[in-house]
Amino acid sequence: MSYFFLLLNILFLINKLYGIKNGNINYQICSKEWQNPILTVPTLSSPSVPLKCYPDNIICEKYGGECQFSLKNFEYICCKDNDNERIPLCPRYYDTLHTLCNKKSNGGNCPKSYDCMKARNYPNIELCCRKNDNLFYIEPETTFNDHYIVPDIIPYAPKYSINIIFNKNVLTEGQLIYKEQINDLLDRPPQLSGYVFSDNLQYTVIIIGFPFRFNKNTSIDNPSTVYLFESDIKSFNNQIVLQDSNEIENTKQNLYIKKNLKEIENSFKFSKFCTIPYKKPGDEIKSKEIYTMLLLVFKQKKSFSILQQNVFVKKNSKDKNLFKNEIILPNEKLFYMKKFLKEYGDILDPIPVVGNFYGIKG
């Protein structure tokens, strides 16, 4: 009987140690929830089963995995990180051992020189971490990963960061703006600085917003709201200037009236029909909610065709002229960035040239 209670206590401690909830420990073959077992090759006589191992051999390493004890199988098996699962990481400038721990349990049960610390990109998970000031982080990729933007919303981080300026205020990366500040600070489209665009290329600028959400599966295409979309933009003196709704409307009227497109093409700003004028965030931001606003600039391989110019256009008549049709407003249709980049991969480079983000607290 004492052995039975001892076993129950061990299972309870392991459940606490690995943070497995709702009894899922019985269904988790690998002890780390972001991993799956490496399976043997099925044959006519036997199905695939987890590959067995021993702690002191390297059979798992050959397949990019590690040997660990499975509580479900009650034996050592090879486990490997899933391609589409988020991998928890230690705080910056700490080596990640990828060994789960619990601060409340004997200081964390980590090896010597390692401390039990909260993962920077995974809630409710603690890892064994070791200080290392020599680590190097690629930016802005690392910051976009840490803030659940890559690969949750976009598949690739921008190559470079860009300054976002609202009413002469240069926002710091990830700066939090309170809902009460929106009308004064975010009433006009932002200015961009800190990057030299090519006047010989065309660009697409998108501003999207989305509430904070955590998904273990990073392959999900999370929805967002579009607050600005301008395609076929040409910079002037290596700078891109974004327009508000009044300026967009004037540009449309000029395009509709003028016959000399070269005159418009060589003007201060040239933007075609795939346009959602800038709209500041509104009631879609719920109370106490954190909302991420993401600005991206993509390099175009070619212009959008006539058929592709209805990305955000809803046709109210049989009139083929796109100027006489209405634009889909941000609150009328959710936007899926991964799907968009895949559909228009022949036009847009999927890796943004530049980008940055800021937050709004409801």
Stockholm file with secondary structure:
# STOCKHOLM 1.0

chainA/1-362         MSYFFLLLNILFLINKLYGIKNGNINYQICSKEWQNPILTVPTLSSPSVPLKCYPDNIICEKYGGECQFSLKNFEYICCKDNDNERIPLCPRYYDTLHTLCNKKSNGGNCPKSYDCMKARNYPNIELCCRKNDNLFYIEPETTFNDHYIVPDIIPYAPKYSINIIFNKNVLTEGQLIYKEQINDLLDRPPQLSGYVFSDNLQYTVIIIGFPFRFNKNTSIDNPSTVYLFESDIKSFNNQIVLQDSNEIENTKQNLYIKKNLKEIENSFKFSKFCTIPYKKPGDEIKSKEIYTMLLLVFKQKKSFSILQQNVFVKKNSKDKNLFKNEIILPNEKLFYMKKFLKEYGDILDPIPVVGNFYGIKG
#=GR chainA/1-362 SS CHHHHHHHHHHHHHHHHHTCCTTGGGTCSSSSTTEEECBCCCCSSSCCCBCBCCTTCCTTGGGTCEEEEETTTTEEEEEEECTTBCCCCCSTTEEEEEEECCTTTGGGCCCTTCEEEECSSSTTCEEEEEECTTCCCCTTHHHHHHTTCTTTTCSSCCSEECEEEETTEECCTTCEEEGGGHHHHSSSCCEEESCCCCTTSCEEEEEEEEECCCCSBTTSCCEEEEEEEEEEECCBTTBCCCCCHHHHHHHHHHHHHCSCHHHHHTSSCCCCSCCBCCCCCCTTSCTTCEEEEEEEEEEBSSCCCTGGGGTTEECCSSCCCGGGSEECCGGGSCEEHHHHHHHTTTTBCSSCSEEEEEEEEC
#=GC SS_cons         CHHHHHHHHHHHHHHHHHTCCTTGGGTCSSSSTTEEECBCCCCSSSCCCBCBCCTTCCTTGGGTCEEEEETTTTEEEEEEECTTBCCCCCSTTEEEEEEECCTTTGGGCCCTTCEEEECSSSTTCEEEEEECTTCCCCTTHHHHHHTTCTTTTCSSCCSEECEEEETTEECCTTCEEEGGGHHHHSSSCCEEESCCCCTTSCEEEEEEEEECCCCSBTTSCCEEEEEEEEEEECCBTTBCCCCCHHHHHHHHHHHHHCSCHHHHHTSSCCCCSCCBCCCCCCTTSCTTCEEEEEEEEEEBSSCCCTGGGGTTEECCSSCCCGGGSEECCGGGSCEEHHHHHHHTTTTBCSSCSEEEEEEEEC
//
